[in-house]
Amino acid sequence: MSHPVSGDLASLHLTPANITAPPTLAAREEDALYRKVWLRIIPFLFVCYVVSFLDRINIGFAQLQMKHDLGFSDAMYGLGAAIFYVGYVLCEVPSNMLLARFGARRTFTRIMVLWGLASVGMMAVSTPAQFYTLRFLLGVFEAGFFPGIVLYLTYWFPARRRAAVMAIFFAGVAVAGVLGGLVSGWIMRDMAGVLGLQGWKWMFAIEGAPAVFLGLIAARCLVDGPEQARWLSPDERAYLTRAAAGGSASAADAGKGGHSLQALRQVLRNPRVYLFALIYFSLTCGSLALSFWMPLIIRDFGITDVMSVSLYSVVPNAVGAVGLILIARHSDRTGERHRHFLLCTAGGALALAALTLHPSSLAMMLAILSVAAVLIFAALPVFWSLPPSYLPGAGAAAGIAVISSVGITSGIVSPWVIGQIKTRTGSLDHALLLLAALLLASGLAMWLGVPRQPAQGSRQARQD
């Protein structure tokens, strides 16, 4: 249920003459309006993102049983995990451009229903070919969901509020890790043998089904942007649209040109898009590896029971969820991005490197994993608060998707490379040092390569 925003906003009369720039509003009334928007769209999208990431990382928990049952090696399993990202990357840009054309409601519905069905289908895997095929299809179907969320949020929130909003979704990464630890471990242990099925098969079925249900809810509950939100007054819709357009394209603007080949060509000629993509690639190498290999790091410490591994993995993820929200809020409050990003990536690199020293106690190992989770996960919302401000209006959809798709190829490279390193050396130490170097490189690239403010031409393009 929505709540009216009283006072100054209700009395605003926005005409073509006075909406050429974002209208002003007292801080209290503006906070009330954005709180109203937040409560209406963020909780639902948060749940959807948690489910999507849970379906993405539960392969890391499944390996504790699946490799043994099916006779997969570390390298084979790592290849299967990586193939997800091949389908994901191939379809990322087209999916986000279709979102700009057909709207968020239909796009998110399609994505969630299809990926949920593919995730449930993982329970039928019995051969490497089936494993690779379903992982590829899962990537195809989920493609566009995350960059679609990034684009969708630019329709509602101005740049100065985005890091804290994005932090909620990246907290979903940590929450998915917590749920993955608790729920996946419980399912794999206690559902094993029910109806003659292994525990990992039940895990895929139970954790994949909610995506289908959420997709059907999205078809009824989501709107494409402020312009279509009946729960807002006309003045509120105008205020949100113009305030958001100060930092990116509105939903209407993106719909007019964000799906065109001209917009894509414009984005592909922008060298900063590739710099952002490389930064994101290096960053996600660390974040994905931490999520994927954390259960194995804990198990290699001598924790052999699958439920115990799952429970211990809750600690770094829970600490990471709280820490990244606090860091992102501080970044929004101070309006500073580059220093926050550099400190997070450099600190995360040190934490990963510290794991190679093989801490002598379980508590110390969990503490280092927690520090790594806080800093690496916190770098993600700080990063995604920046690219929309540097992209021209109609190219926002394509630009965000290009950055995401190029960057997320780390999901192809990282699991396979780490799997190969572990298979050949019997240890994750060299892989952790490589990931630490990539994290540090991403922080330095942001600090040295991205201007503190967008060029005047970019700002003007967003406002036109």
N, C-alpha and C positions, 0 to 999 in steps of 0.2 A: 504494500500500500504506500502510495506516495504522500508526502506531506507538503503543503504549500509553503513557499518561501515568502514571508511577509515583509512588509516595510518597503525599503527603497526599490527592490527589484520589481515588486508588483506595480509600482508607480512609474517604472521606466516606460517611455513611449519611444520605441526605436523606429526611426524613419530612415529612408535611404540616405538622407543627408548625414545622419549621425551614427550610422553603423559602418561607415567606411573604415573606421578604426575600432578596435575593441572598446566597447563602452566601459565606463568606470563604475565601480560598485564598492560600497563600504566592505571592509574585510569581513565583518561578521556575516553580512548577507551573502557575500561570495562564498565563504566557507560553508554556509548552510546549503547553498545551491549545489556545490560540489559534493557535499555529504549526501544529499538527496540522490545525485547521479551515482555516486559510489555505491550506495546501498542497493540501488536498482540493478546495476549491471555487474559490479565487481565480484560479489560472492558467487554468482552463478558461473561466470567465466573462470574464477579461481578453481571451483570444483572440477570444471571441464579440463583445466590445465593439469590439475593433480592427477586426474584419471589418465590423461594422455601421457604424462611422464611416467606414471606407474606402469602403463602398458609398454613403455619404451625400456624401462630399466629392469622390469621383472625378469628379463632374460639373464640378468646378472645373478639373481637368486636361483633361477631354474638350473643354472649350470652346476649347482651343488649336488643335484641328482641327475639331471638330464644327460650330462656328458657320460656318466657311468652307465646309465640305462641304454643309451643309444651307441655307445662306443666312440664318442667324438673326442678328438684331441683338443688341446688348448688352441692350437692354430686354426683348426677347423671351426671351433666354436667362435673364435674371434672373427673369422671370415663371415660367418653367419650373422653375427652382430653388426658387422660393417655393412653388409649388403642392404640392410634397412636404409642406410643413408644414400645408397645409389638411387633407389626409387624416390627417396625424399628430395634429393637435389634435382633430379630430372624434372620433377613436377612442381617445384616450389614457386618459381616465377610465374608459370601459367596459372597456378591456383590463386596467387595473390592478385594477379591482373583480372581474373574472373570475379574475385571478390569486389574489386572496384567497379566492375560492370553490373554484376547481378546482386550485390549486397551481401552484408554479413550474415543475415539470417539464413538464407538458402545455402550459402557457402559452408558455414559452420555445421549446419544440419547434414549436408552431404559428407563432409569430412568425418564427423563423429560416428555416424551410422556405419560407414564403410570400414573405418579402422577398427571399430568394435567387433564387427563380424570377422575381420582378418585375425584379430587377437584371439578370439574364441577358437578360430580354426587352428591355432598353434597346438591345441591339445591333440590333434590328429597326426602330428609329425612322427614319422618313424624312420625316415631316411635323410641323408644329407640334402638330396635334391629337394625334398619337400620342405625341409628347414630353410634352405636358401630362398625358395620360391615364396613362401609365406612371409619371410622377413622382408623381401623385396616389395611385395604387395602392401604390407603394413606401411612401409615408407611412402609408397605411391599415394595411399589413401590419406595418410596423416599430413602429407605435404601441404604447406600453406597455412596450417593452423596457427603456429606461433607467429610468423610474420603477419598473418591476418589479425591476430590480437594486437600486435604492435601498431599496425595501421589503424585498426578500429579505435584504439585508445586515443590516437591523435585527433580523431573526430570530436572527442569529448573533453579532453584535458589539455591545457596549454603546457608549453615546454617546462615551465617552472614547477609544475606539479607532477611531472611524469616519472621521475626516478622513484619516488615513494610509491606511486601506483604500480610501476613495473616491479618494484620489490615484492609486492604481494604475490605476483605470479612466480617470481623466482623463489619466494618462500615455498611455493607449491612444489618446487623441485625437492626442497628439503622435507616437506610434509610427505611427498610421495616416497622419499627414502625412509621416513619413519613408518608409514603405512606398509611399504614394501617389506621392512624388517619385521613388523608385528604380524601383519596379515599373511604375507607370503610364507613366512616361517611356520605360522600356525597351520595354514592350508597344506603345505607340503608335508608336515609331520602328521597331522591328525586326520587329514582326508585321504592319506595314502591307503590304497586297498579298497576304498568305498566303490562299489559297483565294478570292482576289478580294475580300477584306473590308478595309475601312479599319482603321487601327490603333485608333481609339477604339472600334470595335465589338468587337474582340478584348479590349480592356481591360474592358468591361462583362461579357463572357462569363467571362473568367478570374477576375475579382475577385468576381463574384456567386456562382459555383458553391460556394465553401467554406461559405457560409452554410447551404446545403441540407444539406451533409455534417455540419456542426456541430449542426444541429437534430436530426438522427437520433441523434447521439451523446448529446445532452441527454436524449433520451427514455429512454436506458438508464442514464445515469450520475448525473443530478441527483436530489436528494431535495428534498421540499417544505420541510423545516426540521429543526432538531435532533431533534425528536421522532421523525422517521422515519429517522434516520441509524443504520444497523446497525453502522457502523464506529466508533461511540461506545458507551461503556458506559452503563448506565442512570444512574449518578451523573453522568457527564459530560453527558449529555443534559439532566438536571435543572439542573445548574449553568449551562449555556449559556442555557437557556430563561429562568431567573429573572434571570440577570445582564443579558441583553438586554432583558427586560421592565422593568428599571429605567429604560430610556430610551424604550421604545416597545412596541407590541403584539407578542406572540409570534405565530408562525405560526398556532397554534391559535386564539388570540384574534381575530386578523384574519379567519380563516376563519369564525368564528362571526358576525361582524357587519360586517366590512369591505366586503362586497359589497352591503349593504342600502341601500335608498333612505333609510332613517332616518340611517344614518351619513353619506351624502352630504349630506343636508339639514343635519346638524349641522356639517359642514365648511363648507358654503356660508354659514352664519351667522357664521362666525368671521372677523372683519376682518383678523386677522393672516395668514390664508391669502392674502388679496389683496395685502397688503404684501409678503410673500415672493414672490408671483408677479410683482409689478411689479419688484422687485429683480432677480429672475432674468431677466425680460424684458430689462432694461437690460444686464445682464451678458452674456447670450447674444448680444445684438446685436453686442457687441465680439468675442466668441470665435468666433462663426460667420463673421462678416465676415473675420476674420483668416485662418481656414482657407480660406474660399472664394476670397478675392481675393488671397491671397499670391502664387500663381503669376503673376497679372497684374501685381502690383506689381514683381516681379522682372523680368518681361519688359519692362515699360515703362522699366526702367533701361537697356535696350539689349541684353538677353540674348535673342536670337531663337531659338536652337536649343532645341527642346522638351526634349531630354534635359538640356541645361545648366540650363534653368529648373527642372526636376525635381530635379536634384542640389543646386542652391543652396537649394531649399526645405527640404532635409534639415536644414540648419544650425539655423534657428530652432526647428524641431520637436524636434530632438534635445536642444538646450539646454533647451527648455521642458519636456521630459519629466523631465529630471534635476532642474531647479529646482523644479518643482511638488511633487515628492515630498519634497524637503528642507523646503520651506516648510510643507507639510501635517504632516510629522512634528514640526516645531517647534511648530506650533499644538496638536497632540495632547499633546506633552510639557509645554507650559506651561499647557494647558487654556484658552487664550485664543483667541477667535474674532473678535470685532468689530474689534479693532485690526489683526489680520492681514488681514481682508477689506478694510478701508478703505485700508491701505497698498498692497495689491495692485491695487485698482481705480484709486486715484489715480495710482500709478506707471504702470500700463498706459495710462491716459489721456494722461499726459505723453509716453509713447513713441509712441502713435499720432499725437499732435499734432506730434511731432518729425519724423515722416515727411513732413509737408507742407513742411518746410524744404528738401526735396530734397537729401539728403546727396551730397557731391561724389564719394565713393568707394564702390565696391561693398562693401568691408569695413565701412564705417560704416553703410551701409544694412542689411546683414545683422545687424550688432550691435544696431541699434535694433529690428529685427524680433525678434531673440532676446530682448531685454529685454521687449518687448511680450508675446511668447509665454509667457515664464516667469511674469510677473505676472498676466496675464489668465487663463491656464490654472490657475494656483495658486489663484485666487479661487474656482474652481468647487468643489473638494472642501471648502474651508473653508465655503462657503455650504451645501452639502448635509449637513454635519455638524449643522446647526442645526434645520431644520424638523421632523424626527421628534421632537425633544425637546419641541416646543410643541404637538403634536397629540394629541388623546385616542386611547386605544388602538384601539378599533374603527374610528375614522375615519382611521387612518394611511394605509391603501391609497388611499382617496378623496382625502385631503388632499395626499399626495405627487403623485398624478396631476393634481389641479387645479393645483397650483403649477407642475408641469412643463408641462402643456398650455397654460396661460395664458402662462407665460414663454416657451415655445418658439414662440409666435406671432411672435416676433422673426424666426424663420426665414421667415415669410411677408413681413413688412414689410421687413426689412433688405436681402435681395438685390434686391427690386424697387426700393426707394428708391435704393439705391446704383447700381443699373443705370441708373435714370432720371437721376440726378445726373451720372454719367459720360457718358451719351449726350448730355446737354444742354450740359455744360461741357467735355467732353473730358479731364477730370481727376478723380482720386479725392480731391483735397485737401478739398473741402467735406464730402464724406462722412466722411472720417477725423476731421475736427473734430467733426462731429455724433456719431460713435461715441465719441469721447473725452468729450464732455459727458455722454452716457448712462452711461458707466462711472463717472465721478465722481459722478453722481447716485445710482447704485446703492450706492456706498460710503457716502455721506452718509445715505441712507435706512436702511441697516443700522445705522449708528452712532447715529443719532438716534431711530429708530423701533422697534427691537427691544430689549426688556429684556435685561440681561445674563444673567438666569436666568428659566426658565419660571415662570408663576404656580403657586401651590400647587395650585390646582384642576386644572391640566393634569397635574401630576405625579401627583396622586391618581388621575385618570382613567386614566392609563396603567398604574397598579399594580392597579387594580380588576379 
